[in-house]
Amino acid sequence: MSIPAGVTLGVLLDSLGADLVRPLTLPCGRDVPIGSPSIHDPDQTGVGLVGGVLLVPGRPTAKLLDWAAEHQVAAVVLRGEAADPKPLVAAAVRAGVALLRCSEEVGWGQLYTLISTLQAITGPVSEPEGRYPTDLFALANDIAVRAGGAVAIEDLSMRVLAYSTIPWQEVDDMRRAGILGRRVPDHPAHAEEYTIVLRSETAVWSYEPREYRPRLAIAVRDRGEALGSIWVLLGDQPLAPDAEKVLAEGARLAAPHLARFSLATNNERRLRAERLSRLLKGVGSTKELADSLGLVADAPATVVVAGRAGDPPADRPRGMSAESAAAYVGDLLRAGLAAYRLRAAAGSQDAHAVAVVGAAGDAPVLESIIATVLAHAGDQFGGEWRAGFSRLLHDLSDAPAGLNQARQALDVVCGPFGKGLIGRHETVAAPLFLLDVFRAMRFLPALEAEPLSAVLDHDARHGTDYVRTLRCWIAANYDVPRAAEALVLHSNTLRHRLRRLTEVIDLSDPDLRLALALQLRLQEISTKSAE
């Protein structure tokens, strides 16, 4: 595991703030370098944990701290009141491992993402005069102190890259949610407000949304190109008289950070997307592509495709295109899968988020990760998000077939035959067949031709209820007592009705019954789709 230069326990604690993470003990001090975070799995081997930050769900034990020391973990994080800290502190001191406690409000995936983001944006950016902070979190704190209000620094996608942690400065719910979710919560007023800020050459006041505190904001630019923005929240006291000047100076200092972060992010995403696309298309060496993506070419895998079922609600306008939303959800997939140390490559293709995961689709941890990502995507972008899983692939040479299977499963779960958030290809064979038939026949007259038309015509002319009777009888697998119960009839009454029906159509003909069942099912789906 590589440990980014300049990222230490002290930087972590100062950047995230005591409201999110605080130390229980730092036996080796604040200057210990830290590496990547990981969420503890009791079955994990301990490979790649050197210098890492181990996030421990549940109730950690002294034995776990000894294990962490053995694998050279830099810090162990527990949550809230997960355990009595005294014996754990003693064990941490003995083992020489830092012990931290995070807030109950922070999910493990959120904390993982915050630490990963911190590592991506913390590092030396030269400031020749040496008078100013040279990492983004320290810069946010410097601006907050000088301007007199809590600060957030964002990229163009409204992701919160850094924020101030000055204890006495007031914050509101939008700021809290932005920090915890790593992205500013969606609001109809944002599109216009951000457009005004990014078009202005100087700091401007933002008073929308009205339910939150006003903010003074400025665009961060590099040679005229907008890279992001800095926002200072107005607390109970006025901002400093020179707050606009402080923001302008802060924007100048933030520009190289955001340029570096944007360049690194864009290059990484582009390369990853190209490699993942080639793997899913079956172009190039499977082993070389798998190695470059951190996958094992000859190991089983599952392809996952996620997308929105339909359009977002009309009352929730979005500032992102479908492609940008898919890229963002692809990032969420990658972060969620990495947090649980699953071998995976994630990105976006054709306005859908995609991932190739070295695990079976029925693995509980994979289902939990995907469900969490889908919920977060719905919160951020509106609408109902769904995912399709391929069958378990023998190896990555089957990735193109897996992509097709996952897309088919997503198609089913997003369509009129869909049930639940996640569709698995091995369980959607019948709905997939029906969906293909429905699409082929929905506009053809055969859908309402005989034998169904004969029954509909009889009901219309004689006031009978034969269509409903047939639906219940077929749904009960032609079991008369079950169908009679659904119709609230006596079994003999239903038998008599079915005998009368034979005067309209020949129910003894198996082909006719099959055609009638198919017509009734497709007509039902057509009606639901129209609604």
Number of C-alpha atoms within 10 A of each C-alpha: 12 12 15 15 13 17 22 21 24 17 22 21 18 18 25 21 16 16 13 18 23 18 17 17 20 21 16 13 13 15 13 18 19 27 26 20 27 24 21 21 14 9 6 10 9 16 8 15 20 20 23 23 26 24 24 19 15 11 12 19 15 16 12 18 25 18 14 25 21 13 17 18 25 25 28 25 25 24 22 13 12 14 14 11 17 10 12 20 21 13 19 26 17 14 18 22 25 26 25 22 21 21 16 14 12 18 15 22 23 18 25 24 21 23 20 17 16 21 22 16 21 24 16 13 16 14 12 7 6 8 7 14 20 18 23 27 26 20 22 27 23 19 27 27 18 15 24 22 29 27 32 27 28 24 21 16 15 18 18 24 24 28 28 26 24 19 10 9 18 14 17 14 12 17 21 13 13 19 23 19 21 20 19 21 19 19 15 14 13 19 14 11 17 19 11 17 23 22 11 12 14 15 22 18 18 20 14 16 14 9 10 15 19 17 21 22 29 28 31 31 20 15 6 8 12 17 23 28 26 27 27 28 27 23 18 11 10 12 19 15 11 11 20 20 14 18 27 19 12 22 26 14 21 26 21 19 21 26 19 14 19 17 12 14 12 12 12 12 18 13 13 19 20 14 21 25 18 17 24 24 15 17 13 11 13 23 16 15 23 20 12 15 20 12 22 20 19 14 13 16 27 27 33 29 31 29 26 24 17 11 11 16 12 9 8 13 16 19 17 13 11 17 15 16 23 24 23 19 26 25 19 24 26 23 21 23 22 20 23 20 15 16 17 23 25 28 26 26 18 10 16 21 27 33 24 27 22 23 19 19 23 13 9 9 15 19 17 12 18 21 17 16 25 24 15 16 23 16 14 19 24 20 18 19 25 27 31 28 30 28 23 21 21 14 16 27 21 20 24 18 18 25 24 17 23 26 25 22 31 30 23 28 25 24 17 19 17 19 12 9 20 24 27 23 23 13 11 19 14 12 18 20 11 19 20 12 13 21 12 10 15 15 11 11 9 13 21 19 13 16 19 21 16 14 19 17 13 16 15 11 8 8 9 15 14 18 16 13 19 20 18 20 22 19 15 16 11 13 13 20 17 17 23 20 14 14 15 10 13 13 17 12 12 20 14 10 15 17 13 12 17 11 9 14 17 14 16 9 9 10 11 16 17 12 15 25 19 17 22 19 16 22 17 13 19 17 10 11 11 6 6
